[in-house]
Amino acid sequence: MAYEIHRTDLPESEAVSIRTAVPLEELQAFFGEAFHKLSEAIELGGANPGGPPFVRYYSVSPTHVEVEAVMPCDSAVLARGRVHPLRLSATPAAYVRHVGHYEKLRPAYDAITEWMSEHGKHATEPPRELYVTSPAEDPDPSEWVTLVEQPID
């Protein structure tokens, strides 16, 4: 699949997150629990969701991944257990739209990396996988839409 690279300006936003290292085989379970806890923290904090949830990968090994589940919100929320407040900075970004299963996202990352190299751009923070469609909304993985956003200089 060929990816078209787009440019955007990601807005500044309040958010909540849970960052941890998990075994690869527990990643999906982590996402389910983390996004539930993040939604709960936003509601208990008197805020509202401020956009689709996303994850940032900090490191990946053959057995573990250091990952952060993030949920934007419309106002600051206090820390609650494993949930921590986060302020996302406004930043330019390159992104691609991927349609299909999450396991087939690697070429989307490769396309952004190649584009950055060709255009003299550098990553300023870890990439984001923004989930436009979730398995709960549409159980057919061939229909899932994910944006891979790479903040750049």
Buried (B, 14 or more C-beta within 10 A) or exposed (E): EEBEBEEEEBEEBBBBBBBEEBEEEEBEEBBEBBBEBBBBBBEEBEBEBBBBBBBBBEEEEEEBBBBBBBBBBBEBBEEBEBBBBBEBEEBBBBBBBBBBBBEBBEBBBEBBBEBBEEEEBEBEBBBBBBBBBBBEEEEEBEEBBBBBBBBBE
